[in-house]
Amino acid sequence: MKRWTAAAATALILAGGSAHARQSDSSAPIDVSADNQETINSKCITIFTGNVEILQDRSRLRAQKVTIYSARKSGAGAGADAANACGSAQRMEAEGGVYLASEQQYSRGDRAVYTFDNNIAVVTGDVVLVKGKDVARGDKLTVNTKTNDAKLESSTPGRASKRRVRAVFYQDDSKKTADAPAAAEQPAAPR
């Protein structure tokens, strides 16, 4: 994975992190805009701050700060070669009003972390997931973006807790309209 392709971690949360069914095209160009960018080659860190927006294919990530931590290449030294000492990304962290969207779904949270080697995305804070009319809320969402396995958790479990995981699912409207003509054809019940 190339250094900037790693920023495709946004597709992490964007495509997989919100448990999206359609995966984003990870080979698509990545468009990053922010108020500021700082690259610290000596630590292999790139930091985007201020109204950060990362777009890839049909996926979008917005946050106040996005930090990408890359691995140091083996045998790479300091000095003039420091700029080339950094390899592929290991972890991406997004902070401050994290908003993730794809074609049919969006989610938000206070913080999101994606680890490249195990394909795990963790969104924390006031987590809200929306697909169509369906909504789920919790405090921590963990997603394996390779398998799309997801777990939504509450930080305060128990029946009396106001912060329990909560989800509202709506019936498929197309099923209702398909059943409607059949119901109309049935004879009226005797009185």
Residue pairs with C-beta under 8 A, 6 or more apart in sequence:
1 8
1 88
1 89
1 116
2 88
3 70
3 86
3 87
3 88
3 89
4 30
5 26
5 30
6 68
6 70
6 88
6 89
6 92
6 116
7 30
7 32
7 54
7 68
7 89
7 92
8 24
8 26
8 30
8 56
9 68
9 89
9 92
9 114
9 116
10 30
10 54
10 55
10 56
10 59
10 60
10 61
10 92
10 100
11 23
11 24
11 26
11 56
11 57
11 59
12 92
12 114
12 119
12 121
12 145
13 61
13 94
13 98
13 100
13 107
13 112
13 114
13 121
13 123
13 143
13 145
14 20
14 24
14 56
14 59
14 60
14 61
14 100
14 101
14 102
15 22
15 23
15 24
15 59
15 102
15 145
16 23
16 119
16 121
16 143
16 144
16 145
16 146
16 148
17 100
17 107
17 112
17 114
17 121
17 123
17 141
17 143
17 145
18 100
18 101
18 102
18 105
18 106
18 107
18 123
18 129
18 141
18 143
19 105
19 129
19 141
19 143
19 148
19 150
20 59
20 102
20 104
20 105
20 148
21 104
21 148
22 58
22 102
22 103
22 104
24 56
24 57
24 58
24 59
24 102
25 56
25 57
26 56
28 56
28 57
29 56
30 54
30 55
30 56
31 54
31 55
31 56
32 48
32 52
32 53
32 54
32 55
33 51
33 52
33 53
33 54
34 48
34 49
34 50
34 51
34 52
34 53
34 66
35 49
35 50
35 51
36 47
36 48
36 49
36 50
37 46
37 47
37 48
37 49
38 46
38 47
38 49
39 45
39 46
39 47
40 46
40 47
41 82
41 83
41 85
41 86
42 78
42 82
44 69
44 70
44 71
44 72
44 85
44 86
44 87
45 67
45 68
45 69
45 70
46 67
46 68
46 70
47 65
47 66
47 67
47 68
48 54
48 65
48 66
48 67
49 64
49 65
50 64
50 65
51 62
51 64
52 61
52 62
52 63
52 64
52 65
52 66
52 94
53 60
53 61
53 62
54 60
54 61
54 62
54 66
58 102
58 103
59 100
59 101
59 102
60 99
60 100
60 101
60 102
61 94
61 98
61 99
61 100
62 97
62 98
62 99
62 100
63 94
63 95
63 96
63 97
63 98
63 99
63 112
64 95
64 96
64 97
65 93
65 94
65 95
65 96
66 92
66 93
66 94
66 95
67 92
67 93
67 95
68 89
68 91
68 92
69 89
69 90
69 91
69 92
69 93
70 86
70 87
70 88
70 89
70 90
71 86
71 87
71 88
71 89
71 90
72 85
72 86
72 87
73 84
73 85
73 86
73 87
76 82
76 84
76 85
76 86
77 85
78 85
88 116
89 116
90 115
90 116
90 117
91 113
91 114
91 115
91 116
92 113
92 114
92 116
93 111
93 112
93 113
93 114
94 111
94 112
94 113
95 110
95 111
96 110
96 111
97 108
97 110
98 108
98 109
98 110
98 111
98 112
98 123
98 125
99 106
99 107
99 108
100 106
100 107
100 108
100 112
100 123
101 107
104 131
104 132
105 129
105 130
105 131
106 129
106 130
107 123
107 127
107 128
107 129
107 130
107 141
108 126
108 127
108 128
109 123
109 124
109 125
109 126
109 127
109 128
109 141
110 124
110 125
110 126
111 123
111 124
111 125
112 121
112 122
112 123
112 124
113 121
113 122
114 120
114 121
114 122
114 145
118 144
119 144
119 145
119 146
119 147
120 142
120 143
120 144
120 145
121 141
121 142
121 143
121 145
122 140
122 141
122 142
122 143
123 140
123 141
123 143
124 139
124 140
124 141
125 139
126 137
126 139
127 137
127 138
127 139
127 140
127 141
127 152
128 135
128 136
128 137
129 135
129 136
129 137
129 141
129 152
132 170
133 170
134 167
134 168
134 169
134 170
135 167
135 168
136 152
136 165
136 166
136 167
136 168
137 165
137 166
137 167
138 152
138 153
138 154
138 165
138 166
139 153
139 154
139 155
139 156
139 163
140 152
140 153
140 154
140 155
141 150
141 151
141 152
141 153
142 150
142 151
142 153
143 149
143 150
143 151
144 150
152 165
152 167
153 165
154 161
154 163
154 164
154 165
155 163
156 162
156 163
156 164
157 164
158 164
